[in-house]
Amino acid sequence: MTKAQQSKSQRAEREARRRARARELRERQLRERPRHQVSVSEAQLIRKARMDRMSIDRAEARLDAAVIRMHDLGLTYGQIAAAFDITRQGAMKRHQRALGKLKAEGATAVVVIPSDSAGI
């Protein structure tokens, strides 16, 4: 083995040892950190994720109401699908799911109040 090959081999070994030490340090820090302790950044991420989930739920409720209202006005599933850039089957599935939710909640009539146009 030439000196250049030995030098390259030694550098690779040193780099492997350095990576192993760094990995061990990270693992030790994770083990030593109390499980109940949450950092500020983690708490902020959790709060943001919850708020995002609520936003998604509200948007889906508005979309469900819009699909039901469009169908009640006589639009076909093909027209509804074109409005949302989805398939006709997708529009039907959303409509049936939304109606199922309303029936499960005991609703007898669908009333849609567009929150965006009411300035709410």
HUCOR-V52379 format. One record per residue. PSI is psi in radians with two decimals (NA if undefined). Layout:
PSI
PSI
This chain:
2.34
2.92
-0.68
-0.71
-0.70
-0.75
-0.75
-0.72
-0.73
-0.71
-0.72
-0.70
-0.74
-0.73
-0.71
-0.72
-0.71
-0.79
-0.70
-0.73
-0.75
-0.73
-0.77
-0.71
-0.81
-0.78
-0.70
-0.73
-0.70
-0.69
-0.67
-0.31
2.22
2.42
-0.59
-0.24
2.20
2.27
2.87
-0.75
-0.63
-0.71
-0.69
-0.71
-0.72
-0.80
-0.74
-0.73
-0.72
-0.74
-0.70
-0.72
-0.72
-0.67
-0.73
-0.76
-0.76
-0.73
-0.72
-0.65
-0.73
-0.70
-0.76
-0.78
-0.68
-0.74
-0.77
-0.79
-0.75
-0.73
-0.72
-0.52
-0.07
0.09
2.54
2.87
-0.52
-0.74
-0.72
-0.75
-0.72
-0.64
-0.59
0.05
0.83
3.07
2.82
-0.70
-0.65
-0.70
-0.73
-0.75
-0.76
-0.73
-0.81
-0.67
-0.75
-0.75
-0.67
-0.71
-0.80
-0.74
-0.68
-0.54
-0.09
0.36
2.46
-0.35
2.68
2.13
2.17
2.13
1.81
1.85
-0.55
-0.72
-0.33
-0.07
0.40
NA
